[in-house]
Structures are given as structure tokens and as C-alpha cells.
Amino acid sequence: MSTDGITWLKATKSADSGNCVELGVEAGQASVVYLRDSKNKQGPVLALGRSGLAAFVQGAKLGEYDDLGR
């Protein structure tokens, strides 16, 4: 996927720890939000609808993904 035309945002509180994701939006496509690993800008990009992103964030806040990767 080409990321040309996507404006990426990184949390200001992420500092330089490198453990961050970036959110991106493409001009004219406000219904889709893109996510990528800030350490691997050429790596895979996940595209979510706004409701999917909201559900993911809510799940993260509730700890639903705390056991992943263990």
C-alpha cells in the first residue's frame, strides 16, 4: 500500500521511546483511519473505519489485549 497522501500523527507524549503507533488520514477519506508502527514506517499499514478504531481503543482501555504476545 502506498502511504503517499496520508498525513501521519504521532502522540506528543510518546517521546523517543519508539514504542508508538502513528495514526494517519488521507485527504478526502475521513471515514478511514490508518495505523502503522512508528519504528517501521515502510512496514504494514492497518486501515480501519472510525467505528472499528473506536472499538479497538475501547478494548485497549479495558485491557482486552493485555495477554497478547505472552
N, CA and C atoms as a LAMMPS dump frame, in Angstrom:
ITEM: TIMESTEP
0
ITEM: NUMBER OF ATOMS
210
ITEM: BOX BOUNDS ff ff ff
-5.0000000000000000e+02 5.0000000000000000e+02
-5.0000000000000000e+02 5.0000000000000000e+02
-5.0000000000000000e+02 5.0000000000000000e+02
ITEM: ATOMS id mol type element x y z
1 1 1 N 0.842 -1.179 0
2 1 2 C 0 0 0
3 1 3 C 0.884 1.238 0
4 2 1 N 0.589 2.155 -0.858
5 2 2 C 1.312 3.412 -0.875
6 2 3 C 0.773 4.31 0.237
7 3 1 N 1.682 4.931 0.941
8 3 2 C 1.261 5.852 2.004
9 3 3 C 1.376 7.299 1.547
10 4 1 N 1.619 7.5 0.265
11 4 2 C 1.65 8.856 -0.275
12 4 3 C 0.275 9.484 -0.085
13 5 1 N 0.241 10.713 0.329
14 5 2 C -1.026 11.417 0.511
15 5 3 C -1.66 11.216 1.874
16 6 1 N -1.04 10.403 2.729
17 6 2 C -1.559 10.204 4.081
18 6 3 C -0.798 11.12 5.036
19 7 1 N -1.528 11.85 5.837
20 7 2 C -0.923 12.689 6.865
21 7 3 C -0.869 11.89 8.149
22 8 1 N 0.344 11.685 8.686
23 8 2 C 0.553 10.851 9.868
24 8 3 C 0.704 11.702 11.118
25 9 1 N 0.141 11.217 12.22
26 9 2 C 0.233 11.884 13.515
27 9 3 C 0.782 10.909 14.542
28 10 1 N 1.676 11.396 15.375
29 10 2 C 2.252 10.586 16.442
30 10 3 C 1.977 11.309 17.751
31 11 1 N 1.645 10.57 18.784
32 11 2 C 1.342 11.17 20.078
33 11 3 C 2.524 11.995 20.573
34 12 1 N 2.259 13.188 21.054
35 12 2 C 3.33 14.044 21.55
36 12 3 C 3.968 13.482 22.821
37 13 1 N 3.235 12.655 23.562
38 13 2 C 3.774 12.076 24.793
39 13 3 C 4.59 10.821 24.545
40 14 1 N 4.725 10.42 23.294
41 14 2 C 5.466 9.197 23
42 14 3 C 6.971 9.396 23.162
43 15 1 N 7.429 10.629 23.139
44 15 2 C 8.851 10.963 23.276
45 15 3 C 9.675 10.153 22.284
46 16 1 N 10.809 9.668 22.723
47 16 2 C 11.675 8.912 21.831
48 16 3 C 11.755 7.445 22.222
49 17 1 N 10.759 6.95 22.932
50 17 2 C 10.804 5.555 23.386
51 17 3 C 10.717 4.574 22.217
52 18 1 N 10.102 4.997 21.12
53 18 2 C 9.99 4.138 19.954
54 18 3 C 8.844 3.15 20.009
55 19 1 N 8.135 3.079 21.108
56 19 2 C 7.018 2.144 21.25
57 19 3 C 5.713 2.854 20.932
58 20 1 N 5.541 3.199 19.682
59 20 2 C 4.387 4.014 19.309
60 20 3 C 3.748 3.526 18.021
61 21 1 N 2.521 3.894 17.87
62 21 2 C 1.863 3.757 16.581
63 21 3 C 1.538 5.165 16.101
64 22 1 N 1.415 5.296 14.815
65 22 2 C 1.014 6.558 14.225
66 22 3 C -0.358 6.37 13.592
67 23 1 N -1.173 7.387 13.685
68 23 2 C -2.47 7.397 13.028
69 23 3 C -2.363 8.289 11.805
70 24 1 N -3.028 7.889 10.742
71 24 2 C -2.99 8.678 9.521
72 24 3 C -4.354 8.81 8.888
73 25 1 N -4.535 9.912 8.199
74 25 2 C -5.754 10.138 7.421
75 25 3 C -5.342 10.633 6.043
76 26 1 N -6.141 10.287 5.076
77 26 2 C -5.897 10.695 3.7
78 26 3 C -6.907 11.769 3.333
79 27 1 N -6.452 12.788 2.658
80 27 2 C -7.349 13.871 2.248
81 27 3 C -8.537 13.302 1.487
82 28 1 N -9.72 13.682 1.873
83 28 2 C -10.929 13.233 1.205
84 28 3 C -11.44 11.874 1.656
85 29 1 N -10.753 11.229 2.59
86 29 2 C -11.154 9.903 3.068
87 29 3 C -11.281 9.901 4.594
88 30 1 N -12.053 10.79 5.129
89 30 2 C -12.156 10.941 6.58
90 30 3 C -12.766 9.726 7.273
91 31 1 N -13.403 8.824 6.533
92 31 2 C -14.034 7.659 7.159
93 31 3 C -13.041 6.533 7.438
94 32 1 N -11.808 6.644 6.914
95 32 2 C -10.788 5.617 7.102
96 32 3 C -9.621 6.197 7.89
97 33 1 N -9.17 5.444 8.892
98 33 2 C -8.008 5.83 9.687
99 33 3 C -6.956 4.744 9.504
100 34 1 N -5.727 5.14 9.269
101 34 2 C -4.623 4.21 9.051
102 34 3 C -3.737 4.167 10.291
103 35 1 N -3.19 3.002 10.591
104 35 2 C -2.264 2.84 11.708
105 35 3 C -1.002 2.17 11.209
106 36 1 N 0.137 2.591 11.759
107 36 2 C 1.414 1.951 11.444
108 36 3 C 2.346 2.072 12.642
109 37 1 N 3.354 1.23 12.641
110 37 2 C 4.384 1.245 13.664
111 37 3 C 5.321 2.41 13.367
112 38 1 N 5.52 3.292 14.332
113 38 2 C 6.358 4.466 14.083
114 38 3 C 7.821 4.102 13.842
115 39 1 N 8.246 2.913 14.276
116 39 2 C 9.629 2.476 14.055
117 39 3 C 9.815 1.867 12.665
118 40 1 N 8.73 1.498 12.015
119 40 2 C 8.794 0.81 10.725
120 40 3 C 7.846 1.489 9.741
121 41 1 N 8.199 2.686 9.346
122 41 2 C 7.31 3.489 8.509
123 41 3 C 7.043 2.879 7.132
124 42 1 N 7.915 1.981 6.679
125 42 2 C 7.713 1.322 5.39
126 42 3 C 7.005 -0.026 5.55
127 43 1 N 6.696 -0.399 6.785
128 43 2 C 6.07 -1.682 7.074
129 43 3 C 4.574 -1.681 6.796
130 44 1 N 3.891 -2.685 7.314
131 44 2 C 2.455 -2.816 7.043
132 44 3 C 1.64 -1.676 7.639
133 45 1 N 0.531 -1.422 6.996
134 45 2 C -0.405 -0.374 7.428
135 45 3 C -1.767 -1.025 7.619
136 46 1 N -2.394 -0.732 8.727
137 46 2 C -3.725 -1.238 9.022
138 46 3 C -4.73 -0.125 8.738
139 47 1 N -5.769 -0.427 7.985
140 47 2 C -6.823 0.545 7.686
141 47 3 C -8.086 0.146 8.431
142 48 1 N -8.633 1.077 9.186
143 48 2 C -9.853 0.835 9.953
144 48 3 C -10.864 1.942 9.697
145 49 1 N -12.125 1.577 9.753
146 49 2 C -13.153 2.597 9.78
147 49 3 C -13.128 3.268 11.147
148 50 1 N -13.71 4.416 11.245
149 50 2 C -13.68 5.139 12.531
150 50 3 C -14.347 4.347 13.654
151 51 1 N -15.412 3.618 13.356
152 51 2 C -16.067 2.833 14.405
153 51 3 C -15.185 1.659 14.83
154 52 1 N -14.452 1.061 13.879
155 52 2 C -13.514 -0.009 14.209
156 52 3 C -12.378 0.492 15.079
157 53 1 N -11.875 1.676 14.776
158 53 2 C -10.816 2.273 15.59
159 53 3 C -11.33 2.568 16.994
160 54 1 N -12.533 3.103 17.099
161 54 2 C -13.113 3.401 18.411
162 54 3 C -13.268 2.124 19.241
163 55 1 N -13.693 1.031 18.604
164 55 2 C -13.835 -0.242 19.31
165 55 3 C -12.472 -0.771 19.757
166 56 1 N -11.448 -0.625 18.922
167 56 2 C -10.102 -1.059 19.281
168 56 3 C -9.573 -0.266 20.48
169 57 1 N -9.721 1.036 20.442
170 57 2 C -9.246 1.88 21.547
171 57 3 C -9.992 1.543 22.831
172 58 1 N -11.293 1.359 22.749
173 58 2 C -12.076 0.996 23.931
174 58 3 C -11.596 -0.34 24.504
175 59 1 N -11.34 -1.316 23.645
176 59 2 C -10.834 -2.608 24.098
177 59 3 C -9.477 -2.479 24.775
178 60 1 N -8.607 -1.63 24.213
179 60 2 C -7.295 -1.409 24.822
180 60 3 C -7.44 -0.776 26.204
181 61 1 N -8.339 0.172 26.329
182 61 2 C -8.563 0.816 27.629
183 61 3 C -9.081 -0.181 28.663
184 62 1 N -9.85 -1.152 28.214
185 62 2 C -10.419 -2.153 29.122
186 62 3 C -9.467 -3.321 29.38
187 63 1 N -8.305 -3.311 28.727
188 63 2 C -7.324 -4.372 28.939
189 63 3 C -7.586 -5.642 28.155
190 64 1 N -8.431 -5.582 27.143
191 64 2 C -8.792 -6.778 26.383
192 64 3 C -7.606 -7.391 25.628
193 65 1 N -6.547 -6.645 25.406
194 65 2 C -5.414 -7.151 24.632
195 65 3 C -4.167 -7.356 25.49
196 66 1 N -4.32 -7.258 26.778
197 66 2 C -3.156 -7.329 27.684
198 66 3 C -2.421 -8.658 27.607
199 67 1 N -3.092 -9.731 27.254
200 67 2 C -2.463 -11.054 27.221
201 67 3 C -1.893 -11.42 25.858
202 68 1 N -2.026 -10.567 24.873
203 68 2 C -1.497 -10.875 23.541
204 68 3 C 0.024 -10.915 23.593
205 69 1 N 0.594 -11.869 22.929
206 69 2 C 2.046 -11.959 22.848
207 69 3 C 2.716 -12.566 24.063
208 70 1 N 1.944 -13.073 24.98
209 70 2 C 2.55 -13.704 26.173
210 70 3 C 2.578 -15.185 26.016
